[in-house]
Amino acid sequence: MVLKEQACKKCGYVLEDPNTTDCPICQNKKFTTFWKGSVVITDPENSEVAKKLNITQKGRFALRIN
């Protein structure tokens, strides 16, 4: 069985571990498998994309959460 990746409903962080109970970025406990597109931020301090999306941490983030 293939597990769908989950994204945090608050900050959009895409979780790598399906057994995670708290988002490592914002500590939210609500996740969804209904999201589209993603962006990987490696240097949030110097990334124009991160600034536009208000992302301050490294990681993979969903672009649209339903």
C-alpha positions, -999 to 999 in steps of 0.1 A, spaced: 0 0 0 14 34 -10 9 61 17 1 96 4 23 124 16 7 148 41 10 185 44 4 206 75 -28 226 72 -13 256 89 21 261 73 20 237 43 51 217 54 52 184 36 58 156 61 84 129 52 73 106 80 36 95 79 37 87 116 45 123 126 19 137 150 32 173 152 44 196 124 82 202 130 77 238 117 46 251 135 37 223 159 2 220 144 -15 186 146 -38 188 116 -26 174 82 -41 168 48 -34 146 18 -53 170 -4 -26 194 -17 -10 204 -50 24 215 -61 54 219 -39 85 240 -34 118 231 -17 134 259 2 171 254 10 181 289 20 151 308 33 171 339 43 182 346 7 153 330 -13 129 354 -30 103 325 -33 105 319 5 100 356 12 70 357 -12 54 327 5 64 338 41 85 307 46 113 311 72 124 274 76 142 250 52 120 222 38 94 211 13 62 231 13 28 225 -4 18 254 -27 -20 248 -25 -38 231 3 -75 221 -1 
